[in-house]
Amino acid sequence: MPRPEVLERIQSAEEEADEVVALAEKDRDERIAEARERAEEIRTEAEEEARELKERRLEEAREEIDAECERILREGEEDREALAEHARDRVDEVTQYVVELFQEDVHAQT
């Protein structure tokens, strides 16, 4: 094969190789860009899911706190009623005791 033909074939092969490398680099860059875009989408989705989960858990915690608060208030009201009833039941007894103390004090002074 004459030299000029060999040189042309080498140049042609080099040009083809350069084209293949350029196409591979372009493909690589496109794939990297797509991967970054998809990674950003995944990150955004994960952040949204995390926000939703946080809000759901906060709402559940608020509901539990409200329920506990209502239970405590209800128990406090029941205890208050029981104490008031007990006090009402003892009014006559305490009144009698005070009258007896008064009478003893009056007799002690005379």
Secondary structure, DSSP 4 states (H G I P E B T S, - for coil): --HHHHHHHHHHHHHHHHHHHHHHHHHHHHHHHHHHHHHHHHHHHHHHHHHHHHHHHHHHHHHHHHHHHHHHHHHHHHHHHHHHHHHHHHHHHHHHHHHHHHHHHHHHH-
